[in-house]
């Protein structure tokens, strides 16, 4: 699967044996990684279909990718909340310490 990028960022790609022309603002390396991931997900889903349907495998692949994306987003938001909480605690301690220093200076 080769990606041939042009200056206007049009890419000729192949996904599950289907040739497509994609327009993207991303570079060829990134587009290639996306195509590889989609092809891999379709390849994994194909044996799960009853009649080796590319359409069904593509839908299953989309569901798997969406599930991974949503779980990752949930995890990242949880981590972000923890970081924000730690930052708020540090700021509160800093402000308390600063106020204490002000009281000592007078």
N, C-alpha and C positions, 0 to 999 in steps of 0.2 A: 504494500500500500504506500504509494509515493504521493506526496503532496507537491504540487507544482504551484508555487505562489507567484503572482504577478505584482507589479508595482502598485496597482490599485487594490491590492489585497483581495483578490478573487482566487479561490483555491478550488482546484479540481480534485475531488476526493472520492473514495469508495467506502461505503458503509454496507456491510453484509452483502457484498456483491453488487450493490446498486451504486452507480456513478452519480455523483452530485456536484454541482458547482455552488460553492459557498462564498459568501461575502463576509469578511470579518475585519475588525479593527486590530485583531491580535496577530502576532507574528506566526510564521510557519511552524516553529517548534511547538508553540502552545496549541495551535489548531491540530497538529499531528497528535499531541497527547490526548486531546479531547476525542479525536477520531479513534485512537487506539482504545481508549476507555469504553467508548460506545460499542465498538466491535467486540471487545472482550465480554462485555455484559450480554450482548446478543448471543455470542458463542456459548456462554454459560447457560442462557435461558433456552436455547434451541432444543436441547435434549428433554426439557420439561414440557414441551408442546406435544400434543398427540399426533400431529401429522407433519412435523418439521416445518411449520408455517413461520416464515420470516416475519410476517406481520404480527403474529402472536408473540414471537420471541422479542420483537422490537418493543411491543407494549410491556411485556414482562421486564425487559431491560430498563425501560423508562420508569416503571414502578420501583425497581431496585435502586436506580440512581436517585430518584426523588426521595425514597426512604433514607438512603445514606445522607443526602443533603440535609434533610430535615433533622435527622438525629445529630449530625454535626453542628447544625445551627443551634439546636437546643443545648448541646454541650458547651459550645462557645459562649452563648448567652449566660449560662450558669457560671462559667469561669469569669466572664466579664463582671457579673454581679459580685463575685468574691473579690475581685481586684478593686472594684469601686468601693466595696465595704471596707477593705483594708486601707485604701487611700483616705476614706472619710475618717477612720479611726486615727490614722497617723496625723491628719490635719487637725483633728480635735485635740490630740495630745500636744501637738506643736503649738496650737493657739493657747492651750492651758499653760504650757510652759512659758510662752511669751508673755502672757498676762501676769504670771508669777514674777518674771524678771522685771516687768514694769513696776510692780508693787515694791520690789526690793530697791529699785533705783531711786525712789522718792523718799 
